[in-house]
Amino acid sequence: MNVPFGRYSALAALFAHVALVGCNKGDDEIIIPKTKIPKRLTNYSVEPGQYYFNPQTQALLTPARIDFKARFASSTAYSAEELAHGNQVNKLYGYSDCGKEHTVESARFGWMMVDGKVDDMKLPADQRKISGGKMAIVPFVHLHSVMTFDAKNPMAVVDLDQWYTYRIQSFDDHYQFTIEAGAAPLRNRDGNVNPNGSIALSVPRGCSGNSFAKYLLMPYFGGQSPAPRSMGIDIEVL
């Protein structure tokens, strides 16, 4: 399950308006005035049984990249045993691309808890303790309406309750996803500390050029299974 486009209905209406009055480089390009995402710290949270993190922010952006810091609270730890679809990839920040809906063309960071163990499934979800496990980060891309991600080979592993810097940048034929360490070390997929403090990975992109309208994609738990308990993520746009 992915975020339905209806959540971005206001942006869809703006896309339609701009498509009528602002196109001058071809039918598939949408030009809009530059709209910046507010550079502030936002505390996002999702409630048990829900998918969407709040607050929901609607923002259009035109730069060819997005840079932000993110910190996963310890509450984001979970076990696959708690989910009906335990191998799902959840979503962080990203953006739609190519003047299309995000389910057609988009780039986003995904996250998933790997090898987390729950102490007692009989306890209420908010009382369970999760031990072990790794917070794995993966690029998550829609390419010509096809979801593209590699959950078995995550890009990096980050520590909970620690800040890391994330970047997605669009080039003519690919996206470059980058994660940089903060005070805590950045880890490779095997859990060992990355000596460079930075990991970058390129993923194919479905269009070229960077004059397309884009809308911000928000944190989301899913996949198909909703959040088993209240969770929090802090994000600051740079």
C-alpha positions as a printed NumPy array, in Angstrom:
array([[  0.   ,   0.   ,   0.   ],
       [  1.286,   3.465,  -0.856],
       [  0.124,   6.955,  -0.005],
       [ -2.94 ,   7.563,  -2.201],
       [ -2.702,  10.639,  -4.405],
       [ -5.902,  11.904,  -2.788],
       [ -3.847,  13.007,   0.231],
       [ -2.225,  15.499,  -2.123],
       [ -5.482,  16.719,  -3.684],
       [ -4.641,  20.408,  -3.241],
       [ -1.326,  19.873,  -4.946],
       [ -3.007,  17.894,  -7.703],
       [ -5.31 ,  20.832,  -8.358],
       [ -2.322,  23.176,  -8.525],
       [ -0.578,  20.779, -10.909],
       [ -3.639,  20.862, -13.162],
       [ -3.831,  24.663, -13.06 ],
       [ -0.144,  25.113, -13.816],
       [ -0.369,  22.584, -16.621],
       [ -2.892,  24.862, -18.308],
       [ -1.206,  28.23 , -17.779],
       [  2.465,  27.564, -17.15 ],
       [  3.743,  25.069, -19.707],
       [  6.091,  26.258, -22.382],
       [  8.589,  23.417, -22.725],
       [  6.38 ,  20.537, -23.827],
       [  3.236,  18.857, -22.621],
       [  5.038,  16.682, -20.066],
       [  6.742,  19.569, -18.247],
       [  5.053,  21.694, -15.589],
       [  6.689,  24.958, -14.529],
       [  5.781,  26.572, -11.204],
       [  7.161,  29.497,  -9.209],
       [  9.868,  28.432,  -6.761],
       [  8.309,  27.211,  -3.51 ],
       [ 10.594,  26.444,  -0.586],
       [  9.983,  23.906,   2.139],
       [ 10.167,  25.705,   5.512],
       [ 13.572,  25.094,   7.079],
       [ 12.468,  24.129,  10.541],
       [ 12.521,  21.158,  12.856],
       [  9.344,  19.097,  12.618],
       [  8.349,  16.35 ,  15.043],
       [  6.35 ,  13.743,  13.143],
       [  4.286,  11.054,  14.856],
       [  1.996,   8.213,  13.84 ],
       [ -0.635,   6.604,  16.045],
       [ -1.213,   2.844,  16.494],
       [ -3.145,   1.331,  13.61 ],
       [ -2.418,   4.308,  11.334],
       [ -0.168,   4.819,   8.297],
       [  0.294,   8.586,   8.051],
       [  2.712,  10.546,  10.206],
       [  1.431,  13.962,  11.279],
       [  1.588,  16.858,  10.781],
       [  0.919,  16.541,   7.058],
       [  2.751,  19.279,   5.18 ],
       [  1.887,  20.151,   1.588],
       [  4.779,  21.767,  -0.225],
       [  5.845,  22.218,  -3.818],
       [  9.514,  22.346,  -4.658],
       [ 11.545,  23.009,  -7.776],
       [ 15.18 ,  22.33 ,  -6.791],
       [ 16.852,  19.227,  -8.207],
       [ 17.59 ,  17.955,  -4.695],
       [ 16.384,  17.805,  -1.134],
       [ 18.643,  17.85 ,   1.933],
       [ 17.454,  17.121,   5.447],
       [ 18.486,  15.739,   8.812],
       [ 16.414,  12.969,  10.382],
       [ 16.353,  11.201,  13.733],
       [ 14.382,   8.006,  14.308],
       [ 13.083,   7.832,  17.877],
       [ 13.508,   4.564,  19.758],
       [  9.736,   4.155,  19.395],
       [ 10.235,   3.363,  15.672],
       [ 11.779,  -0.001,  16.576],
       [  9.519,  -2.944,  15.777],
       [  9.607,  -6.643,  15.022],
       [  8.418,  -8.188,  11.773],
       [  6.4  , -10.507,  13.993],
       [  4.174,  -7.536,  14.886],
       [  3.226,  -6.871,  11.256],
       [  1.044,  -8.873,   8.901],
       [  3.542,  -7.962,   6.164],
       [  6.815,  -7.943,   8.032],
       [  9.12 ,  -7.267,   5.087],
       [  7.566,  -3.931,   4.156],
       [  9.544,  -0.757,   3.503],
       [  8.28 ,   2.359,   5.29 ],
       [  8.862,   5.855,   3.94 ],
       [ 10.81 ,   8.95 ,   4.99 ],
       [ 11.088,  12.168,   2.929],
       [ 11.257,  12.388,  -0.85 ],
       [  9.559,  14.039,  -3.818],
       [  7.458,  13.362,  -6.882],
       [  9.209,  13.835, -10.2  ],
       [  8.837,  14.333, -13.962],
       [  5.633,  16.346, -13.467],
       [  3.845,  13.087, -12.573],
       [  2.051,  11.676,  -9.554],
       [  4.438,  10.088,  -7.083],
       [  3.053,   6.62 ,  -7.805],
       [  4.356,   7.073, -11.36 ],
       [  7.709,   8.827, -10.851],
       [  9.291,   9.675,  -7.498],
       [ 12.32 ,   9.265,  -5.255],
       [ 12.24 ,   8.716,  -1.524],
       [ 14.219,   7.246,   1.35 ],
       [ 12.696,   4.071,   2.77 ],
       [ 13.303,   2.536,   6.194],
       [ 12.718,  -0.823,   7.839],
       [ 13.632,  -2.55 ,  11.09 ],
       [ 15.631,  -5.703,  10.43 ],
       [ 15.964,  -8.591,  12.903],
       [ 14.145,  -6.86 ,  15.748],
       [ 12.931,  -9.252,  18.463],
       [  9.807,  -8.692,  20.538],
       [  9.916,  -9.822,  24.169],
       [  6.29 , -10.933,  24.527],
       [  3.651, -10.732,  21.798],
       [  0.946, -11.283,  24.43 ],
       [  1.59 ,  -7.839,  25.892],
       [ -0.211,  -4.777,  24.509],
       [  1.794,  -3.271,  21.668],
       [  2.737,  -0.153,  23.645],
       [  4.198,  -2.306,  26.432],
       [  6.356,  -4.594,  24.291],
       [ 10.115,  -4.245,  24.286],
       [ 12.091,  -4.638,  21.091],
       [ 15.658,  -5.899,  21.341],
       [ 18.392,  -6.198,  18.757],
       [ 17.562,  -5.257,  15.231],
       [ 18.927,  -2.635,  12.841],
       [ 17.277,   0.412,  11.306],
       [ 18.024,  -0.128,   7.627],
       [ 17.756,   2.629,   5.014],
       [ 16.945,   1.891,   1.36 ],
       [ 16.298,   4.059,  -1.725],
       [ 12.631,   3.775,  -2.715],
       [ 11.793,   4.832,  -6.266],
       [  8.746,   4.729,  -8.524],
       [ 10.054,   4.261, -12.06 ],
       [  7.383,   4.313, -14.789],
       [  4.77 ,   3.274, -12.164],
       [  6.912,   0.366, -10.909],
       [  8.124,   0.369,  -7.293],
       [ 11.897,  -0.125,  -7.182],
       [ 13.722,  -0.983,  -3.95 ],
       [ 16.048,  -3.673,  -2.574],
       [ 15.004,  -4.601,   0.942],
       [ 17.542,  -7.445,   1.068],
       [ 20.482,  -5.118,   0.426],
       [ 19.914,  -1.885,   2.366],
       [ 22.023,   1.149,   1.603],
       [ 23.004,   1.826,   5.216],
       [ 22.181,   1.197,   8.862],
       [ 21.571,   4.077,  11.297],
       [ 21.316,   4.228,  15.079],
       [ 18.078,   5.174,  16.789],
       [ 17.842,   8.535,  18.562],
       [ 20.717,   9.906,  16.458],
       [ 20.853,  12.53 ,  13.703],
       [ 21.999,  11.739,  10.173],
       [ 21.984,  13.867,   7.033],
       [ 20.088,  12.639,   3.972],
       [ 20.154,  13.9  ,   0.393],
       [ 18.363,  12.989,  -2.821],
       [ 19.621,  14.671,  -5.983],
       [ 18.208,  14.319,  -9.505],
       [ 20.513,  13.924, -12.493],
       [ 19.507,  13.374, -16.114],
       [ 19.34 ,   9.587, -15.906],
       [ 19.531,   8.755, -12.213],
       [ 18.969,   9.826,  -8.625],
       [ 21.828,   9.929,  -6.166],
       [ 20.909,   9.014,  -2.596],
       [ 23.432,  10.062,   0.066],
       [ 23.55 ,   9.529,   3.837],
       [ 26.15 ,  11.189,   6.075],
       [ 27.05 ,  10.424,   9.668],
       [ 26.421,  12.857,  12.48 ],
       [ 27.643,  12.448,  16.049],
       [ 26.905,   8.721,  15.779],
       [ 28.669,   6.523,  13.221],
       [ 27.099,   5.484,   9.942],
       [ 27.037,   1.741,   9.382],
       [ 27.186,  -0.435,   6.292],
       [ 24.463,  -2.987,   5.612],
       [ 26.434,  -5.59 ,   7.613],
       [ 26.333,  -3.349,  10.679],
       [ 30.033,  -2.463,  10.616],
       [ 30.991,   1.215,  10.891],
       [ 31.547,   2.916,   7.55 ],
       [ 35.026,   4.494,   7.719],
       [ 34.154,   7.298,   5.286],
       [ 31.161,   8.554,   7.246],
       [ 29.166,   8.836,   4.012],
       [ 27.4  ,   6.384,   1.697],
       [ 26.041,   7.235,  -1.766],
       [ 24.033,   5.097,  -4.165],
       [ 22.689,   5.792,  -7.664],
       [ 19.265,   4.576,  -8.816],
       [ 17.767,   4.928, -12.342],
       [ 15.413,   7.861, -12.966],
       [ 12.445,   7.952, -15.34 ],
       [ 13.068,  11.335, -16.995],
       [ 15.751,  13.95 , -17.624],
       [ 15.828,  17.66 , -16.838],
       [ 14.91 ,  19.425, -13.61 ],
       [ 12.281,  22.045, -14.444],
       [  9.446,  19.73 , -13.432],
       [  7.085,  20.555, -10.591],
       [  7.608,  18.327,  -7.569],
       [  5.696,  17.868,  -4.346],
       [  7.12 ,  16.798,  -1.013],
       [  6.467,  13.224,   0.129],
       [  5.956,  12.782,   3.856],
       [  6.841,  10.074,   6.405],
       [  4.572,   7.035,   6.131],
       [  4.388,   3.653,   7.885],
       [  3.724,   1.069,   5.19 ],
       [  3.673,  -1.1  ,   3.16 ],
       [  0.445,  -2.764,   3.965],
       [  0.69 ,  -3.067,   7.739],
       [ -0.051,  -0.01 ,   9.905],
       [  2.074,   1.139,  12.835],
       [  1.832,  -1.268,  15.783],
       [  2.352,   1.559,  18.311],
       [  2.953,   5.31 ,  18.498],
       [  6.162,   6.239,  16.687],
       [  8.143,   9.441,  16.22 ],
       [ 10.59 ,  10.841,  13.654],
       [ 12.243,  14.263,  13.83 ],
       [ 13.175,  15.956,  10.528],
       [ 14.872,  19.252,   9.791],
       [ 15.113,  20.506,   6.206],
       [ 18.512,  22.012,   5.384]])
